[in-house]
Amino acid sequence: MNIGLRLLKIASIYMLIGLIMGLAMGISGDFRLTSVHAHVLLLGWAAMAVSGIVYMLMPGCGGSLLARLHFWGHNLGLPVMMVSLALETYGHKAAEKAIAASSILVLVSLVLFVINLFKHGRPEQLG
């Protein structure tokens, strides 16, 4: 399966998680996980979906080593970041180191996406 489609499928799971979190917070009135909810929707749903679409529209980007590094960095870092952020929100201060490390991993993976787009993205690839 191509990397763009894989990112879109994973992004759709993050969309559902974010929507369910928002609904649960609204029903319960407990909004302590608002930051997790926002990050799930922005980094999980929006950033992954957009990068997946870019990779599908520009096969030169989607087939590169940079795309694979972006894919794995984003998909390994984001779940760790979300769980760690939730733990920290509920008072587990030891989670701060995991938040920092996983946030850096996600940031680096998105920097790789940008580099990939500038390096391999070509307007003639668009259909």
N, C-alpha and C positions, 0 to 999 in steps of 0.2 A: 504494500500500500504506500502511496506517495506521502511524503512528509507533510505537505499542505493539508491533505485530507485527514491525516492522523491528528494534526493540531486542531482542525475544526471539530473533530469528534470529541477530543479531550476538552476543548473549549465549551462545547455544549453541555458536558457534565458539570463543569464549573458554573455555567449559567444556572443549571437546575439547583446546584448546591447553594448559590448565592440567593436565588429566589426563595428557596425553602428557608434559608436562614432569616431573610428579611421578613417573611411571613411569620415564622416562629417568634422573632423578636417583637413584632407588632402585636401578636396575640398575647404573648406573655407580659409585655410591657418592660421586659428586661433588655436594655440596649447596650449591655457591656461589650458585646462582640461586634459592635458597629464597625470598628477598624478592620476586623477579620472579614466581615461582610463586604466592605468596600474593596479590600484587596483581592478577594475572591472574584468579584465582578470585574475589576479593572485589569488585574494581571492575569487572572484565569480565563475569564470570558472574553473581554475586549482585546487585550494584547495578543492572546493566542489566536483568536479568530482572525484578527487583522493580519497577523503574520502568516497564518495558514492560507488566507486568500492571496496574499502577495506571492507565496511560494507556488500556489496553483496557477496564478496568472503569469508568473515569470519563472519558467522551469530552470533557467540558468541559476537563479537564486536557490530554488528548492532542491536542486541536485548537488549542491556544493557541500564541502566539509564544514563550512561555517554554518550552514543550515542544520546539519546534524549536531554540531556542538551547541548551537542555540537551543535546539529541541531538547536535548538531554539536560542541559543546564537549567532550563526553565522548568522542565518537568520533574527534576530531582529537587530543585531548590524551593519551588513554590509550596508543595505540601508540607515540607519541613517548616517553612516560614509561617504558614497558616496555623499549624498545630502549636508551634512555639509561641506565636503571638497570642493565641487563645490561652495557653498555659500562663503566660506572663500576665495577661489581663486578670486572671483569677489568683494572682499572688505568687506564682512560682518564679521567683527572681532568677533562678538558675537558667531559665529559658532564654535570657537575654543574649547569651553567647550564641545560641543556635539561631536566634532571630538575626543577629549580625551576620553570621557566616552564610546563612541561606539567602538573606537579602543581597549580599554581595554576589553570590552565585547567580541569582536572578538578574541583577543589574548587569553583570558581565555578559550573561547570555543575550540580553537585549541590546547591549553594545555590539555584540557579534552580529545580531540581526541587522543593525544599522550599517555596519561595515559591509556585510554581505550585500545589502541593497545597493549601496554606492559602488561596490566592486563588480557585482554580477547583474544588477538590474539594468535592463535595456528596453527602451520604449518599443523597439521592433518585436519584442517578445510578446507584447500584448496582442490578444486575438481580436 
